[in-house]
Amino acid sequence: MPADAAEKQRRVLPLFEYCTLPTSTKFGLKVERDAKLQGLGVLGRGRLFSSFQQDHLIEANRLAEVLLGAETFDEFVDLCHQARDFVNEGLFVYAVSVAVLHRNDCRGISLPPVQEVFPDKFFPVETIYKAIKVANAHPDKDDEIIVDVEATGNILDPEYNLAYYREDVGINAHHWHWHLVYPSTWNAAVTGKAKDRKGEIFYYMHQQMCARYDCERLSNGMPRMIPFHNFHEGLEGYSAHLSSIINGLPYASRPSGMSLQDYQGVGVQNLERWRERILDAINLGYVTDADGKETILDETHGIDILGDIIESSHESKNPEFYGSLHNWGHVLISNVLDPDHRFLNNPGVMDDATTSLRDPIFYRWHRFIDDMFNEYKKKLEPYDPDELGFPSVEIESVRVAAHQDNIVTTTFEEDELDLSNAFNFGRNGSVKIRYQHLDHEPFAYDIKIQNKSTKVCHGTIRIFLGPVFDELGNKIKIDDIRRLMIELDRFSAVLNPGVNDIHRTSRESSVTINKERKFEQLLRGEGTNEHSSEFCSCGWPDHLLVPKGNDKGMKFHLFVIVTDHLKDLVGQLTDKNICADAVSYCGVKDDLYPDRKSMGFPFDRSIKKDSKEWLLPNMKATEVTIVHSARH
């Protein structure tokens, strides 16, 4: 990274401070509007930006492409200052974030945590108002102020048992960041950077979210979710307790029993029609583009094509015909309370990638989406032993090393978030919110692999976790458990002839990222180097790597498979992999997805055999227990 990386970081960070203030107020600069920004500002300031509404995304994409096209870093920053003065606040943060993540001269610059930019999207309005009141009343302006987060419900709502998960700061920030890394409007022809297997990653990342959510439900003694399936059914009620600092209005609640309504020219019938057309394409085995050309949904590219269509992204083969089922579903669900805007309400949390995971309907909607992908997967032949096996390689044993072997303990840990970069409290001391999140003890996998050949082999090791019992205490069959399997890790290893002892810590997971740097740390210049860029911030939070479990100890299958790495290997486009730490959900920066196998292999296809018949020598299933401890 050039020597001025820290200086660039210092110039970018103020763009994300006090986002409700225009440039002239925040920076004291007189703004001249560049002709390149002509046509922007349609959404208008003071409205909530939606990362799913088509017109919002079109304008955000237009701004992002202007910022990506700036010839120098100085021009980029100047255009940012100009846009900030009149462009919608949320749209501005989204577009600038996309540009920072993808500009070559921004390599080494880290985005500030979105939870510190827009804390109102992560914490109840009661908590934020309490922090403001305490800060205003506190006489000493240099003291640090800490307030505790307020609850958003109680046990009268069974779904509140999962509020710790749905409201987790880390997973909501991850969802926002994933959609920055993979914008649905991304046009490789304009940006010059292709997003390899983007549709398939959309499918797999959200499928894993559903699997993880069902495992959390089982951990809390609750049944697995019922997928959304009827566009006219009454929806469950939900209140987020969030209020926007941009316009002061609350995110709309959803009274129980309300159903979807037509919105801005997109009708409920459109969603039904798009679903039928997509299912027809899956059953016929091909999709049809606008010119009538048919593209076969083969086993290599079919899932990627479907992902592009269902989202729908810029790569959709025929957006006019297949529509935008996923995105418009989010929008219609979030606007059930005020579909024609006669009351000028904010939409609900489903309208925004930063907040949508808080709503239980998010997971039911995505299980409905995943059911469509699964219809396609069921059309494919189950993997045969040649595809699953690894001749001459055998897994002898698998052990989870923690404070007790094969037992992992979870608990709740405290954390804090600084509000001082979003609100100007007029004081030197910081104002923080204290909250709790689920966490697990550090653990490691000890895997003993026998290479019976006389040559050195290279293996890809995949580790999954899935529940043993369903909500009724019955053992889950292997073809049912496959959609509940959580990927924990995926990595390569050299296998010398004879016995190989593989040791891998949970912190090294290909799924997760460790804690991102806070705004204050970035201002001090921490972490500014050439290996710090967009994909380092993309990944599942490490503290939610495993489900909560329960106080009695919840049984899980730990499944390990080793396959031939030379067959899995993909020819990389670049010499070095920058930020390839969370490849399972986020891929590798500016490069091909580093695994030739289908995402979710070997559990992405139907399994017609019982588990004993299906397991091969290069696989191992070990029973582990997750115990939740209330001790802090």
C-alpha positions in Angstrom: 0.0 0.0 0.0 1.3 3.5 -0.8 2.8 5.4 2.2 -0.2 7.7 2.2 -2.7 5.0 3.2 -3.2 6.4 6.7 -3.7 9.9 5.2 -6.3 8.6 2.8 -8.0 6.8 5.8 -8.1 10.2 7.6 -9.7 11.9 4.6 -12.4 9.3 4.1 -13.5 8.8 7.7 -15.1 12.3 8.2 -17.4 11.5 5.2 -19.2 9.0 7.5 -19.4 11.2 10.6 -22.6 13.0 11.5 -24.3 11.8 8.3 -27.4 14.0 8.8 -25.3 17.1 8.3 -24.6 18.4 4.7 -21.1 19.2 3.6 -21.5 23.0 4.1 -22.5 22.5 7.7 -20.1 19.6 8.6 -17.0 20.7 6.8 -17.6 24.5 6.3 -17.0 24.1 2.6 -18.8 25.9 -0.2 -19.9 23.2 -2.7 -19.8 23.5 -6.4 -21.7 20.7 -8.1 -19.8 18.8 -10.8 -21.7 18.0 -14.0 -21.0 14.3 -13.4 -23.5 14.4 -10.5 -26.3 15.8 -12.7 -29.5 13.8 -12.3 -28.7 12.7 -8.7 -30.6 13.8 -5.6 -34.0 12.3 -6.8 -34.7 10.4 -3.6 -34.2 13.5 -1.5 -32.8 14.0 1.9 -34.8 12.9 5.0 -36.2 9.7 3.5 -35.1 6.2 4.3 -32.9 4.6 1.7 -33.9 1.1 0.7 -31.3 -1.4 -0.4 -34.1 -3.4 -2.1 -36.2 -0.7 -3.9 -35.4 -0.5 -7.6 -35.5 3.3 -8.0 -33.3 3.7 -4.9 -30.8 1.2 -6.1 -30.6 2.7 -9.6 -29.7 6.2 -8.2 -27.3 4.6 -5.7 -25.6 2.7 -8.5 -25.4 5.8 -10.6 -23.6 7.6 -7.8 -21.3 4.7 -7.1 -20.3 4.4 -10.7 -19.5 8.2 -10.8 -17.3 7.8 -7.7 -15.7 4.6 -9.1 -14.9 6.5 -12.3 -13.1 9.4 -10.6 -9.6 9.4 -12.1 -7.7 10.3 -8.9 -8.3 9.9 -5.2 -8.5 13.7 -4.8 -11.3 13.8 -7.4 -13.0 11.0 -5.6 -13.0 12.8 -2.3 -14.1 16.0 -3.9 -17.1 14.3 -5.6 -18.0 12.7 -2.2 -18.1 16.2 -0.6 -20.2 17.5 -3.4 -22.7 14.6 -3.3 -23.0 14.7 0.4 -24.5 18.2 0.2 -27.7 17.1 -1.6 -27.9 13.3 -2.0 -30.0 11.3 0.4 -28.1 10.4 3.5 -28.4 6.6 3.5 -27.9 6.5 -0.3 -24.7 8.5 0.1 -23.3 6.2 2.7 -24.2 3.1 0.6 -22.7 4.5 -2.6 -19.5 5.8 -1.0 -19.0 2.5 0.8 -19.4 0.6 -2.5 -16.8 2.9 -4.1 -14.3 2.7 -1.2 -14.5 -1.1 -1.3 -13.8 -1.4 -5.0 -11.5 1.5 -5.9 -7.9 0.3 -6.4 -6.5 3.5 -4.8 -8.7 2.9 -1.7 -7.0 -0.4 -1.0 -5.9 -0.3 2.6 -8.8 1.9 3.7 -11.3 0.3 6.1 -14.9 1.4 6.2 -16.0 2.5 9.7 -18.5 0.1 11.3 -22.0 0.9 10.0 -23.3 0.4 13.5 -21.3 3.5 14.6 -22.4 5.5 11.5 -26.1 4.7 11.9 -26.6 3.4 15.5 -30.3 4.1 15.2 -30.5 1.1 12.9 -29.1 -1.2 15.6 -30.3 0.0 18.9 -33.8 0.8 20.3 -34.9 4.4 20.2 -35.5 4.2 23.9 -31.8 3.5 24.5 -30.6 6.3 22.2 -33.0 8.9 23.8 -31.8 7.7 27.2 -28.1 8.3 26.1 -29.0 11.8 24.8 -30.8 12.7 28.0 -28.0 11.5 30.3 -25.3 13.2 28.1 -27.2 16.5 28.2 -27.7 16.4 31.9 -24.2 15.4 32.8 -22.2 18.4 34.0 -18.7 17.1 33.3 -18.1 17.1 29.5 -15.0 15.0 29.8 -16.5 11.9 31.5 -17.3 8.8 29.6 -21.0 8.0 29.7 -22.3 4.4 29.4 -26.0 3.5 29.2 -27.5 0.0 29.1 -29.5 -1.2 26.1 -33.3 -1.4 26.6 -35.3 -4.6 25.9 -37.5 -4.6 22.8 -40.1 -7.1 24.0 -41.0 -9.7 26.6 -42.0 -13.4 27.0 -45.6 -12.8 25.9 -44.1 -13.0 22.4 -42.4 -16.4 21.9 -40.3 -15.0 19.1 -38.6 -12.7 21.7 -36.6 -15.7 22.8 -34.6 -15.2 19.7 -34.2 -11.4 20.0 -30.6 -11.9 21.1 -29.9 -13.4 17.7 -32.0 -11.4 15.3 -30.9 -8.1 16.9 -27.2 -9.1 17.1 -25.1 -6.1 15.9 -22.6 -8.4 14.1 -25.0 -10.3 11.9 -26.9 -7.2 10.9 -23.7 -5.4 10.0 -22.6 -8.5 8.1 -25.8 -8.5 6.0 -25.3 -4.8 5.2 -21.7 -5.3 4.3 -22.4 -8.4 2.1 -24.8 -6.4 0.0 -22.1 -3.7 -0.4 -19.7 -6.3 -1.7 -22.3 -7.9 -3.9 -24.6 -5.0 -5.0 -27.6 -6.3 -7.0 -27.0 -3.5 -9.6 -23.3 -4.3 -10.1 -22.4 -4.0 -13.7 -19.0 -5.6 -14.5 -18.9 -3.9 -18.0 -18.9 -0.5 -16.3 -16.8 -1.2 -13.2 -14.3 -3.5 -14.9 -14.6 -6.0 -12.0 -16.6 -9.2 -12.4 -18.3 -10.9 -9.4 -17.6 -14.6 -9.8 -20.6 -16.8 -9.0 -22.5 -13.9 -7.6 -25.9 -15.5 -7.9 -24.7 -18.7 -6.3 -23.2 -16.8 -3.3 -26.5 -15.0 -2.9 -28.2 -18.4 -2.7 -25.7 -19.9 -0.3 -25.1 -17.1 2.1 -28.9 -16.7 2.7 -29.4 -20.5 2.9 -26.8 -20.6 5.6 -28.7 -17.8 7.4 -31.8 -19.9 7.4 -30.0 -23.0 8.6 -28.4 -21.0 11.5 -31.7 -19.5 12.5 -33.4 -22.9 12.7 -30.5 -24.2 14.8 -31.0 -21.2 17.1 -34.8 -22.0 17.3 -34.1 -25.6 18.3 -31.5 -24.4 20.8 -34.4 -22.4 22.5 -36.9 -25.3 22.5 -38.8 -23.8 19.6 -40.0 -25.5 16.4 -38.2 -24.9 13.1 -39.8 -22.0 11.2 -42.7 -22.4 8.8 -41.7 -20.9 5.4 -43.6 -18.1 4.0 -45.8 -19.7 1.3 -49.1 -17.7 0.8 -49.0 -14.2 -0.6 -52.4 -13.5 0.9 -52.0 -14.9 4.4 -52.0 -12.7 7.5 -48.5 -12.0 8.7 -47.2 -12.2 12.2 -46.9 -8.9 14.1 -43.6 -7.2 14.8 -42.3 -4.0 16.3 -38.6 -3.1 15.9 -38.4 -0.2 18.4 -36.2 1.6 16.0 -36.5 5.2 15.0 -34.5 7.0 12.2 -32.1 9.9 13.1 -32.5 11.0 9.5 -36.2 12.0 9.8 -37.1 11.3 13.4 -39.9 8.9 12.4 -40.1 5.3 13.8 -39.7 2.3 11.5 -43.2 1.1 10.9 -44.6 -1.7 13.2 -46.6 -4.5 11.6 -49.8 -5.3 13.5 -50.6 -9.1 13.5 -52.9 -10.3 10.7 -52.0 -7.7 8.0 -51.3 -9.1 4.5 -49.3 -7.8 1.5 -50.7 -4.9 -0.5 -49.8 -3.6 -3.9 -47.1 -0.9 -3.7 -45.9 1.6 -6.3 -47.1 -0.2 -9.3 -45.9 -3.6 -8.1 -48.8 -5.9 -7.2 -49.0 -9.0 -5.1 -50.1 -10.7 -8.3 -46.7 -9.8 -9.8 -44.9 -11.7 -7.0 -47.2 -14.7 -7.6 -46.6 -14.5 -11.3 -42.8 -14.3 -10.9 -42.8 -17.3 -8.5 -44.7 -19.4 -11.0 -42.5 -18.5 -13.9 -39.3 -19.3 -11.9 -40.7 -22.6 -10.8 -41.8 -23.4 -14.4 -38.2 -22.7 -15.5 -36.8 -25.0 -12.8 -39.2 -27.8 -13.9 -38.5 -27.3 -17.6 -34.8 -27.1 -16.9 -34.1 -23.8 -18.7 -34.7 -20.1 -18.6 -35.6 -17.9 -21.5 -34.1 -14.5 -22.2 -35.8 -11.4 -23.7 -34.9 -12.6 -27.2 -36.5 -16.1 -26.6 -33.1 -17.8 -26.3 -33.1 -20.7 -23.9 -30.3 -21.2 -21.3 -30.1 -24.7 -19.8 -30.0 -24.8 -16.0 -27.1 -27.3 -15.8 -25.5 -28.6 -12.7 -22.5 -26.3 -13.0 -24.1 -22.9 -13.7 -27.8 -23.4 -13.0 -27.8 -22.3 -9.4 -25.9 -19.1 -10.4 -28.4 -18.3 -13.1 -31.3 -18.8 -10.7 -29.7 -16.7 -8.0 -29.3 -13.8 -10.5 -33.0 -14.1 -11.5 -34.5 -14.5 -8.1 -32.7 -11.6 -6.5 -32.8 -10.1 -9.2 -29.4 -8.7 -10.1 -28.0 -6.9 -13.1 -27.0 -10.4 -14.5 -30.6 -11.6 -14.6 -31.3 -13.3 -18.0 -34.8 -11.7 -18.3 -35.8 -9.2 -15.5 -38.9 -8.2 -17.4 -40.3 -11.7 -17.4 -38.9 -13.2 -14.2 -39.1 -10.0 -12.2 -37.4 -9.2 -9.0 -39.0 -11.6 -6.5 -36.6 -11.4 -3.6 -36.2 -7.6 -3.6 -39.8 -6.7 -4.1 -40.9 -9.2 -1.5 -38.8 -7.3 1.0 -40.4 -4.0 -0.1 -44.0 -5.1 0.0 -43.6 -6.8 3.4 -42.0 -3.6 4.8 -44.9 -1.4 3.5 -48.0 -3.3 4.6 -48.9 -0.6 7.1 -48.9 2.3 4.7 -48.7 1.0 1.1 -49.8 4.2 -0.6 -47.9 6.5 1.7 -51.0 8.4 2.7 -49.7 8.7 6.3 -46.1 9.4 5.2 -44.8 6.6 7.5 -41.3 5.1 7.3 -41.4 1.6 6.0 -40.6 -1.4 8.3 -37.2 -2.9 8.9 -37.5 -5.3 6.0 -36.8 -2.4 3.6 -33.1 -2.2 4.6 -30.3 -4.7 4.6 -29.0 -3.2 7.8 -32.3 -3.8 9.8 -34.2 -6.6 8.0 -32.6 -9.5 10.0 -34.4 -8.2 13.1 -37.8 -9.2 11.8 -38.9 -12.9 12.1 -40.5 -12.7 8.7 -37.1 -12.2 7.1 -36.2 -15.8 7.8 -39.6 -17.2 6.8 -39.3 -15.2 3.5 -35.8 -16.5 2.9 -36.8 -20.0 3.6 -39.5 -19.6 1.0 -36.8 -18.3 -1.4 -34.5 -21.2 -0.4 -37.3 -23.7 -1.1 -37.3 -22.5 -4.7 -33.5 -23.1 -5.0 -34.0 -26.5 -3.3 -36.5 -27.4 -6.0 -33.7 -27.0 -8.6 -31.2 -28.9 -6.4 -33.7 -31.8 -6.1 -33.6 -32.1 -9.9 -29.9 -32.9 -9.8 -28.7 -36.4 -9.4 -27.3 -37.2 -5.9 -23.6 -37.2 -5.6 -22.1 -40.6 -6.3 -19.2 -42.2 -4.5 -16.7 -41.0 -7.2 -17.8 -37.4 -6.6 -17.8 -37.7 -2.8 -14.7 -40.0 -2.3 -11.0 -39.4 -2.0 -9.2 -42.7 -2.8 -6.5 -43.8 -0.4 -7.4 -41.1 2.1 -9.3 -41.9 5.3 -10.3 -39.8 8.3 -9.4 -41.9 11.4 -10.8 -39.5 14.1 -12.2 -36.1 14.8 -12.1 -34.3 18.1 -13.2 -30.9 19.3 -10.6 -29.6 21.8 -12.2 -27.2 24.3 -12.2 -27.0 28.1 -13.8 -30.5 27.8 -13.4 -32.7 24.7 -16.3 -32.5 22.3 -18.2 -30.0 24.5 -18.3 -26.3 23.5 -19.7 -23.8 26.0 -21.6 -20.6 25.0 -22.4 -17.6 27.1 -23.4 -13.9 26.8 -20.6 -11.3 26.8 -20.7 -7.6 27.2 -19.7 -5.1 24.5 -20.0 -1.3 24.0 -20.8 0.9 21.0 -19.8 4.6 20.8 -22.5 7.0 19.6 -20.2 10.0 19.4 -19.5 9.7 15.6 -23.2 9.8 14.8 -24.4 12.3 17.3 -22.6 15.6 18.2 -23.1 15.7 22.0 -20.9 18.8 22.4 -18.6 17.0 24.8 -15.1 15.5 24.9 -16.1 12.3 26.7 -17.6 9.5 24.6 -21.2 8.4 25.0 -21.6 4.6 24.7 -24.3 1.9 24.8 -23.5 -1.3 26.7 -25.1 -4.5 25.4 -24.7 -8.2 25.4 -24.1 -10.7 22.6 -23.8 -14.5 22.4 -20.3 -15.8 22.3 -18.5 -19.2 22.6 -15.3 -20.4 24.2 -12.3 -20.8 21.8 -12.0 -24.3 20.5 -10.1 -26.3 17.9 -10.5 -29.3 15.7 -8.0 -32.1 15.9 -8.4 -34.3 12.8 -6.4 -37.4 12.2 -6.2 -38.3 8.5 -4.5 -41.4 7.0 -2.9 -41.0 3.6 -2.5 -44.7 2.4 -0.8 -43.8 -0.8 3.0 -43.3 -1.3 2.6 -39.8 -2.6 1.9 -36.4 -1.0 -1.7 -35.4 -1.4 -3.4 -32.1 -1.1 -6.8 -32.2 0.6 -9.7 -29.7 1.0 -11.2 -30.2 4.5 -14.8 -29.1 5.0 -16.4 -28.9 8.4 -20.2 -28.7 9.1 -22.4 -28.8 12.1 -26.1 -29.9 12.3 -28.6 -30.8 15.0 -29.1 -34.4 16.0 -32.8 -34.0 17.2 -35.8 -32.1 15.9 -38.2 -30.0 18.1 -40.1 -33.2 19.1 -36.9 -35.1 20.2 -36.8 -37.3 17.1 -33.6 -38.0 15.2 -33.4 -35.9 12.0 -32.9 -38.0 8.9 -29.9 -37.2 6.8 -31.8 -35.8 3.8 -33.6 -33.4 6.1 -30.6 -32.5 8.2 -28.7 -31.4 5.1 -30.6 -28.1 4.9 -29.8 -27.4 8.6 -26.1 -28.0 8.2 -24.0 -25.0 9.1 -20.6 -24.6 7.4 -18.0 -24.0 10.1 -14.8 -24.0 8.1 -13.2 -24.9 4.8 -9.4 -25.1 4.2 -6.7 -27.0 2.4 -4.0 -29.2 4.0 -0.9 -31.1 2.8 -1.4 -34.8 3.5 1.9 -36.7 3.6 2.0 -40.5 3.3 0.9 -42.0 6.6 -0.9 -40.4 9.5 -1.4 -36.6 9.4 -2.5 -34.7 12.5 -4.4 -31.6 11.5 -5.0 -28.9 14.1 -7.3 -26.0 13.3 -8.6 -23.3 15.7 -12.1 -21.9 15.5 -10.7 -18.4 15.0 -9.2 -19.5 11.7 -12.7 -20.2 10.2 -13.3 -19.5 6.5 -16.8 -18.3 7.4 -16.0 -15.7 10.0 -14.2 -12.4 10.6 -12.8 -11.3 14.0 -13.9 -8.0 15.5 -13.7 -5.1 13.1 -11.9 -2.0 14.1 -14.0 0.7 15.7 -14.3 4.2 14.4 -11.9 5.5 17.1 -9.3 3.0 16.3 -9.5 3.8 12.6 -9.1 7.5 13.4 -5.8 6.6 15.2 -4.6 4.9 12.0 -4.8 1.3 13.3 -5.0 -1.4 10.7 -4.1 0.8 7.7 -2.1 -1.5 5.4 -2.2 -3.1 2.0 -3.9 -6.3 3.2 -6.8 -4.4 4.7 -9.6 -4.0 2.2 -13.2 -4.9 1.4 -13.4 -8.6 2.0 -11.6 -8.3 5.4 -14.8 -6.7 6.6 -17.1 -9.3 5.0 -17.9 -12.4 6.9 -20.0 -13.9 9.7 -19.2 -12.6 13.1 -16.9 -14.9 15.0 -19.0 -14.8 18.2 -21.9 -16.5 16.4 -19.9 -19.2 14.7 -21.8 -21.9 16.6 -25.5 -22.0 17.9 -26.4 -21.2 21.5 -27.2 -24.7 22.5 -29.0 -25.1 25.8 -28.3 -25.5 29.5 -28.7 -29.3 29.5 -26.4 -29.7 26.5 -27.6 -29.9 22.9 -26.4 -32.6 20.6 -25.0 -31.8 17.2 -23.3 -33.8 14.4 -19.9 -32.5 13.6 -19.3 -33.6 10.0 -15.8 -33.5 8.4 -15.0 -34.5 4.8 -11.7 -34.3 3.0 -11.7 -34.1 -0.9 -8.9 -33.9 -3.5 -7.8 -30.3 -3.4 -6.3 -30.5 -6.9 -9.8 -31.3 -8.3 -11.3 -28.5 -6.2 -8.7 -25.9 -7.1 -9.6 -22.9 -9.3 -7.0 -21.0 -11.3 -6.8 -17.6 -9.5 -6.6 -14.4 -11.5 -4.2 -12.7 -9.1 -0.9 -13.7 -7.6 -1.9 -13.0 -4.0 -5.2 -13.4 -2.3 -5.9 -10.2 -0.4 -8.5 -10.6 2.3 -9.4 -14.2 1.7 -10.2 -14.9 5.3 -14.0 -15.4 5.0 -14.2 -17.0 1.6 -17.2 -19.2 2.3 -19.7 -16.4 2.2 -17.7 -13.6 0.6 -15.2 -15.1 -1.9 -11.8 -13.6 -2.6 -11.2 -10.0 -3.5 -11.2 -9.3 -7.3 -10.8 -13.0 -8.0 -12.6 -16.3 -8.8 -14.4 -18.1 -6.0 -11.7 -20.4 -4.7 -13.5 -23.7 -4.8 -14.7 -25.6 -7.9 -17.3 -27.6 -5.9 -20.8 -26.3 -5.5 -21.3 -24.1 -2.5 -22.6 -26.2 0.4 -21.1 -29.5 -1.0 -21.8 -32.3 -0.1 -25.1 -31.2 1.5 -26.5 -29.1 -1.4 -28.0 -32.1 -3.1 -30.5 -34.8 -2.1 -29.2 -37.8 -0.1 -31.2 -40.9 -1.0 -29.2 -43.3 1.2 -29.1 -43.6 5.0 -26.2 -42.1 6.8 -24.3 -45.4 7.3 -24.5 -46.2 3.5 -23.7 -42.6 2.5 -20.6 -42.1 4.7 -17.3 -43.0 3.0 -13.8 -43.4 4.5 -12.9 -39.8 3.7 -15.8 -38.6 5.9 -16.3 -38.6 9.6 -19.3 -37.7 11.8 -18.7 -37.1 15.5 -21.3 -36.2 18.1 -20.5 -32.9 19.9 -22.5 -31.1 22.6 -23.1 -27.3 22.9 -23.8 -26.2 26.5 -25.1 -22.7 27.2 -24.0 -21.3 30.5 -25.8 -18.4 32.1 -22.7 -17.5 34.0 -21.2 -14.3 32.7 
